[in-house]
Amino acid sequence: MKPAKPEEIQTRARASQSTQTATLAEIARQAGVSAPTVSKVLNGRADVAPATRTRVEELLREYGYRRRRAEASRSPLIDLVFHELESAWAMEVIRGVENVAREEGLSVVLSESAGRLTPGRTWADQVAARRPHGVVLVLSGLDESQRALLTSRAIPFVVMDPAGDPGDDVPSIGATNWQGGLAATRHLVELGHRRIGAISGPSRMICSRARVDGYRAALETAGLPVAADLIKAGDFHHETGYRLGLELLRRPDRPTAVFAGNDLQALGLYEAARELGLRIPEDLSVVGFDDLPVARWVGPPLTTVRQPLMKMAEAAARLVLDLGRQDTPSTATRVELATTLVIRSSTTTPPPP
């Protein structure tokens, strides 16, 4: 095969450049914007109105526009997004992502969506401008425009412990929440408890619903009634565990055991029991969920369902990096890591009637 002459190479380059220019000009015309605005969208600039950006992004996808690998150079970062960032639970997740980032020579950018289940629009623009290796969202998700923006930038994302159904096309890492709720409640049933309360997490979160479903399944399998008035909807915070614990324990027919949807609410329940002069586990058995380090330190040490938070975070970080290394997107991955019941001193047989 004869090598191409220099003038032939230049002609091909000009033709390729002309094709791309024409394509971008057509996108600008159809979007009703200028070519520089399309260029801003392509380069992740923040100074583009959200509606305009969405319109341009849709046309870019429709045209099948793909950036050259050189254009998609990444910053040495992983973006880690929490819906709330205020507890030991979050610290376990941060450690897991940091472990992987350190191995890969990357840094971690932390952000919080102030309790919202999707980050704000400004955040998405900032991520597009940073061009990290990937984004890990914890108990969060993305709306359609945010997903489109990251996809157009070839920035992969993974959801850890998704708040809702992330969809079949979204990679996610979770835990066997239903099995954990089942194991926690079954343990109490096997000890002889018949009136078992529950303090769940927010009903909008799929993980908290799954844990309560496991609790219900254990009671029904044992032939015990599921009393709706013994199930309290919490929010995974210590203060709520205390408040709802008082409600349950002040009842004349109070439960002899309570399954708390996470360790922080279990510790709030501890405080409520102390205030009412109830001893754990002699008067009240308590099971938590997560197995945070503090679960081993409290008195008595807390029986809880171990959720492998650090391993889940490590898996999410590795998955998002693997996705970024692929030339073409693969089938979305849903991974669930096993939970295990850790029996300590906060559970025993129920007190005599």
C-alpha positions, 0 to 999 in steps of 0.5 A: 500500500502506497503511503499518502502524500502530504497534500492528500493528508492535508486534504483529508484533515480539511475534509474531516474538519469541515464535516465536524464544523458543518455538524456543529453549525447545524446543531447551532441552527437547530437549537436556535443558538450561536456556534460559540454557545454550542462550543460552550456546551461541548467544553462544559462551560457553566455560563449556559442557561439550563434549558439551552444546554438541555436542548443542545445536549439532546441534539448532540446525542441525536447527531451521535457526536462523540468527543475525541479521546484527547478532548475528553481528558480527565482531571485526577478526581472522583466526585463523591456526592451525599444527600446528607453529610453529617454522620459516622455512616458517611465517614465509612463511605468516604474512607472506602472511596478514598482507599480506591482513589489513593490506589489510583493516584486520584483525589476525592471531591466531596459535595452535599445536596442538602437533603435533596435526592438529586444535586442542584443544577449548579453542581452538574455544571461544575462537575462537567467543567471539572471532568473527573474520572467519575461520580459516585452518588450516595443515597442520591440520583440524577435527573434526566438533564443531569444524566444527559450532561454527564453522559455527553461529557463521557463522565461515568456515574454510579449510585451507591445505596440508591434512594429509589429505583435507579433504573435498569440503565444506571450502575448501582451498588447496594446491600441485601437490606431485605435480608438484613431486616429479616435476620434482625427480626428473626433473631428477636423472634427466636429469643421469644419476643412477640411484640416487636417494634420497628423504627424505619428510615424515610419511606422515600428510600428503598433501603429503609422500605426493604428493611421494614419489609424484611421485618414484616416477613420475619413476623409473618413467617413466625405466625405473628401479627404485624401491628402497624402501630408498632412501626414508626417512620423515622429519618435515620437520625439519633434524635428521631430514634429518641423521640419515636423510642419514647412513643413506643416505650411509653405505651402501656403495651410497650414492645419488648424488643425494637428493630431500629432501621439504623444504628443512630436511631438505635442509639436514640432508642438507648437514650429513651430507654434510660430516660424511662428507667428501662434496662437494655437488654433486661427490659428491652432488646434492641437491634440496629443496622449498619454496624458503625464503629460506635456499635461496639463501644456503647453500653451494652454493645449493640446487636446490629446488622452489618452493612459493609459500607466501606466495601460498598464504597470501594466497589462503587469507586472501582466500578465507576473507574472501570466504566470510564476506561471502557470505549463503549458503555457496557450493560448497567451493573447492579451489585448487592453485597451481603449483610450479616447479623452481629449478635452482641449484648443488647438482645436477650429473652423477653422479661417475664410478663 
